[in-house]
Amino acid sequence: MRETSYAPVHSYLETGARRIGRIRRQTAGRMRDLRQRWRDVGRPDPATLDRAVVDALRDAIHALVVDGAVVGTLDPADIIRRTAHQLVERTQRAKEAGKEGVVYDRNEVADALRLRLLSPPKAGVIV
C-alpha cells in the first residue's frame, strides 16, 4: 500500500510558474547537451541548417535576377551546394570572431539535409 505522506515535490508542491521554469531549465540543459553532441560529430543543428538553407536559396534567387526580373530556373543541386558553402562560411566567420567554429562532417550534413528537406511535413501543417 502507498504511504500517505508521499508527496513528490516536483509535481504536487510546485506552483504553475515554478513548474514551467523547472521544465524549461531541464529542456534547456538537454538541448544544450544535444547541440554539443551534434557539434562533436560535425552535424549542424536544425536552426543553423535552416538559416543556411534560407541564405542559399536567397543567393540562388538573387543570381537569377537580371534587370529586376527572374531569368532561368532554380537548380536543387545548386541550392544544396550553396547550403554547404553557407555552413563553411559560418564556420569561418565564427573563427574570425574568435569563437569556436564547428567543423562539419560531409556525411552528417548530408544526413541532416535529407532529414530536414525530404521528410514529410508534420501533421497539422497547412501547405
C-alpha positions in Angstrom: 0.0 0.0 0.0 1.2 3.5 -0.7 2.4 5.6 2.1 0.1 8.6 2.8 2.9 11.1 3.4 4.3 10.5 -0.1 4.3 13.9 -2.0 6.6 14.2 -5.0 7.9 17.7 -4.7 8.4 18.1 -8.4 4.8 17.5 -9.4 2.4 18.3 -6.5 4.1 21.1 -4.5 5.1 23.4 -7.3 3.2 26.4 -8.5 2.4 26.8 -12.2 5.2 29.2 -12.8 7.8 27.2 -10.8 6.8 24.0 -12.7 7.2 25.8 -16.1 10.5 27.2 -15.0 11.8 23.8 -14.0 10.7 22.2 -17.2 12.4 25.0 -19.2 15.6 24.6 -17.3 15.6 20.8 -17.8 14.8 21.2 -21.5 17.5 23.8 -22.0 20.0 21.5 -20.4 19.0 18.6 -22.6 19.1 20.7 -25.7 22.5 22.2 -24.8 23.9 18.7 -24.5 22.2 17.5 -27.7 23.6 20.5 -29.6 27.1 19.8 -28.2 26.9 16.2 -29.3 25.9 17.4 -32.8 28.9 19.8 -32.8 31.2 17.0 -31.8 30.2 14.8 -34.7 30.1 17.6 -37.2 26.3 17.9 -37.6 24.6 21.2 -37.9 21.7 21.9 -35.5 18.3 22.5 -37.2 18.3 26.2 -36.6 21.7 26.7 -38.2 20.8 24.4 -41.1 17.6 26.3 -41.7 19.5 29.6 -41.8 22.0 28.1 -44.2 19.2 26.8 -46.5 17.4 30.2 -46.5 20.7 32.0 -47.2 21.5 29.6 -50.0 18.0 30.0 -51.5 18.3 33.7 -51.3 21.7 33.6 -53.1 20.3 31.3 -55.8 17.3 33.5 -56.5 19.5 36.7 -56.4 21.8 35.1 -59.0 18.8 34.6 -61.4 17.6 38.3 -61.2 18.6 40.4 -64.2 17.2 43.9 -64.5 14.6 43.3 -61.8 13.2 40.1 -63.5 13.9 36.5 -62.6 15.6 34.8 -65.6 16.0 31.0 -65.5 15.1 28.3 -63.0 16.4 27.2 -59.6 18.6 24.1 -59.6 18.0 22.0 -56.4 21.6 20.7 -56.6 22.9 24.2 -56.8 20.9 25.1 -53.6 22.4 22.1 -51.8 25.9 23.1 -52.8 25.2 26.7 -51.7 23.9 25.4 -48.4 27.1 23.6 -47.8 29.0 26.7 -48.7 27.0 28.8 -46.3 27.8 26.3 -43.5 31.5 26.6 -44.3 31.3 30.4 -44.3 29.6 30.4 -40.9 32.4 28.4 -39.5 35.0 30.8 -41.0 33.2 33.8 -39.6 33.0 32.2 -36.2 36.7 31.5 -36.2 37.5 35.1 -37.4 35.3 36.4 -34.5 37.4 34.4 -32.0 34.7 31.8 -31.4 34.9 28.0 -31.7 33.9 27.1 -35.2 32.2 23.8 -35.9 34.0 21.5 -38.4 31.1 19.9 -40.3 31.3 16.3 -41.5 30.1 15.9 -45.1 28.0 12.8 -44.3 26.4 14.3 -41.2 25.5 17.5 -43.2 24.0 15.3 -46.0 22.0 13.3 -43.4 20.7 16.5 -41.7 19.7 18.0 -45.1 18.0 14.8 -46.1 16.0 14.7 -42.8 15.2 18.4 -43.0 14.3 18.7 -46.6 13.0 15.3 -47.6 10.9 14.3 -44.6 7.1 14.8 -44.9 5.6 17.8 -43.2 4.3 17.4 -39.7 0.6 16.8 -39.2 -1.4 19.9 -38.9 0.9 22.0 -41.1 -1.1 23.9 -43.7 0.7 23.9 -47.0 
